[in-house]
């Protein structure tokens, strides 16, 4: 049985915004001619640093650490270029999703594992912002400002406390099954979005199914 949620929470990458899905893809998109590192130790460092999106590591620190781990393949500015191209623009018709929510008076939130460099672009309120739909959310919960990252159970409770919602009032969308599973364990209604399909169409269909719009 479905119920009408009073807060819709969105992940960003793979849900609202197209992203590079791997370091190798981002390396290629950045236009670097040298071959990307294939050393398992480098991959392990990327994983370790990528998990530190709780504000304990700044953008410049990340760039320097990855460059150091690359064995001379990258300079910090190369890493910055690669990081920049991870964000590839909003999916088509994402704005329609927010139009429908706003028309029904339903509040929304962003809950994203991100970093300060990406967030400065994602949350820009400039009139020519790259990602205009992100700023339309009622609440913004980037991991590096919360000091928590998905799928830590505490991040879901932090959203409830900040918005005054109970778990059963929240509908959540993410592209990673681990984050969806953790949200469901917290009592949220959660749906996984397939980034290889049409995310906006999936969002609208699910919002209809849950009688939100």
C-alpha positions in Angstrom: 0.0 0.0 0.0 1.4 3.4 -0.9 1.0 6.6 1.1 1.5 10.3 0.2 4.9 11.5 1.4 5.3 15.0 2.6 9.0 15.2 1.9 10.8 14.0 -1.3 14.5 13.5 -0.9 16.9 13.3 -3.9 20.4 12.1 -4.4 22.2 14.2 -7.0 24.6 12.1 -9.1 22.7 9.5 -11.2 19.3 10.9 -10.1 19.2 14.6 -11.0 22.6 15.1 -12.6 24.6 13.0 -15.1 28.1 12.2 -13.7 31.1 10.3 -14.9 30.7 6.8 -13.5 34.4 6.0 -13.0 37.8 7.6 -12.6 38.9 6.3 -16.0 35.9 7.9 -17.7 36.5 11.2 -16.0 40.2 11.0 -17.0 39.2 10.6 -20.6 36.6 13.4 -20.4 39.2 15.7 -19.0 41.2 15.4 -22.2 44.4 14.1 -20.5 46.6 12.3 -23.1 48.6 10.3 -20.6 47.2 6.9 -19.6 45.3 6.7 -16.3 46.9 4.9 -13.4 46.0 1.2 -13.2 47.9 0.4 -10.0 45.6 -1.3 -7.4 47.2 0.9 -4.7 46.0 4.0 -6.6 42.5 2.6 -6.9 42.5 1.8 -3.2 43.6 5.4 -2.4 40.8 6.8 -4.6 38.3 4.6 -2.7 39.6 5.7 0.7 39.7 9.4 -0.2 36.3 9.2 -1.9 34.7 8.0 1.3 35.9 11.1 3.1 33.1 13.4 2.0 32.3 14.4 5.5 34.2 17.6 5.4 37.4 16.2 6.8 39.2 16.6 3.5 39.1 19.8 1.4 39.2 19.9 -2.4 42.8 21.1 -2.6 43.8 18.4 -0.1 42.1 15.7 -2.2 43.8 17.0 -5.3 47.2 16.9 -3.7 46.7 13.4 -2.1 45.5 11.9 -5.4 48.4 13.4 -7.3 50.9 12.1 -4.8 49.3 8.6 -5.0 49.5 8.6 -8.8 53.3 8.2 -8.9 53.9 11.3 -10.9 51.2 10.7 -13.5 49.1 13.6 -12.2 49.8 17.1 -10.8 47.1 18.5 -8.4 45.7 20.7 -11.3 45.2 17.5 -13.4 43.2 16.0 -10.6 41.2 19.2 -10.3 40.4 19.0 -14.0 39.3 15.3 -13.6 37.1 16.2 -10.6 35.5 19.1 -12.5 34.3 16.9 -15.3 32.6 14.4 -13.0 29.6 16.7 -13.1 28.2 16.6 -16.6 24.9 18.5 -16.4 21.3 17.9 -15.3 19.3 15.1 -16.9 16.5 16.3 -19.3 13.2 17.2 -17.7 14.5 17.2 -14.1 13.0 20.7 -13.8 9.6 19.2 -14.6 9.9 17.0 -11.4 10.3 20.1 -9.3 7.5 21.9 -11.1 5.1 19.1 -10.2 6.2 19.0 -6.6 5.9 22.7 -6.2 2.5 22.7 -7.8 1.3 20.2 -5.2 3.0 22.1 -2.3 5.3 19.1 -1.5 8.7 20.0 0.0 11.9 18.5 -1.3 15.5 18.0 -0.2 18.9 17.1 -1.6 20.9 14.5 0.2 24.2 14.0 -1.6 27.6 12.6 -0.9 29.7 15.4 -2.3 32.6 17.8 -1.7 33.2 21.5 -1.4 34.4 21.9 -5.0 31.4 20.1 -6.5 28.9 21.7 -4.1 30.0 25.2 -5.0 28.8 24.4 -8.5 25.8 22.4 -7.6 24.3 24.9 -5.2 25.2 28.0 -7.1 22.4 30.6 -7.0 23.8 32.4 -10.0 21.1 33.2 -12.7 23.1 31.1 -15.2 23.8 28.3 -12.8 24.8 24.9 -14.3 22.4 23.0 -12.2 19.3 25.1 -11.6 17.1 22.4 -10.3 19.3 21.5 -7.3 18.7 25.0 -5.7 15.0 24.5 -6.0 15.0 22.0 -3.2 13.5 23.2 0.0 16.4 21.7 2.0 20.0 21.1 1.1 22.0 18.4 2.9 25.5 17.9 1.3 27.5 15.3 3.1 30.6 17.5 3.7 28.5 20.1 5.6 26.5 17.4 7.6 29.7 15.7 8.6 28.1 12.4 7.6 28.0 10.2 4.4 25.5 7.8 3.0 24.9 5.0 3.9 25.7 5.8 7.5 22.3 5.4 9.3 22.9 8.7 11.2 22.6 10.7 8.0 19.0 9.7 7.6 18.2 10.6 11.2 19.9 14.0 10.7 17.5 14.7 7.8 14.5 13.8 9.9 15.6 16.0 12.7 16.4 19.0 10.5 13.1 18.8 8.6 10.8 17.7 11.4 9.7 14.7 9.5 9.2 11.1 10.6 10.7 8.3 8.6 7.3 7.3 7.2 6.8 10.8 5.7 9.8 10.6 3.5 10.2 9.3 -0.1 13.9 9.0 -1.1 15.6 8.5 -4.5 19.1 7.3 -5.0 21.0 5.5 -7.8 23.0 3.2 -5.4 21.4 0.2 -3.9 23.4 0.5 -0.7 22.0 3.9 0.0 18.5 2.8 -0.8 18.8 -0.2 1.5 20.1 2.0 4.3 17.2 4.4 3.9 14.7 1.6 3.9 16.3 0.2 7.1 15.8 3.7 8.6 12.1 3.4 7.8 12.0 5.6 4.7 10.3 4.7 1.5 13.1 4.5 -1.0 13.4 3.8 -4.7 16.5 3.2 -6.8 16.9 5.2 -10.0 18.6 3.5 -13.0 21.0 6.1 -14.3 21.2 4.3 -17.7 17.5 5.0 -18.4 15.5 8.2 -18.2 15.8 9.4 -14.6 13.2 12.1 -14.9 10.7 9.7 -16.3 11.4 7.2 -13.5 11.0 9.9 -10.9 7.7 11.2 -12.2 6.4 7.6 -12.5 7.4 6.8 -8.9 5.9 10.1 -7.6 2.6 9.2 -9.3 2.7 5.7 -7.9 3.2 7.0 -4.4 0.4 9.6 -4.9 2.8 12.5 -4.3 1.9 14.3 -7.6 
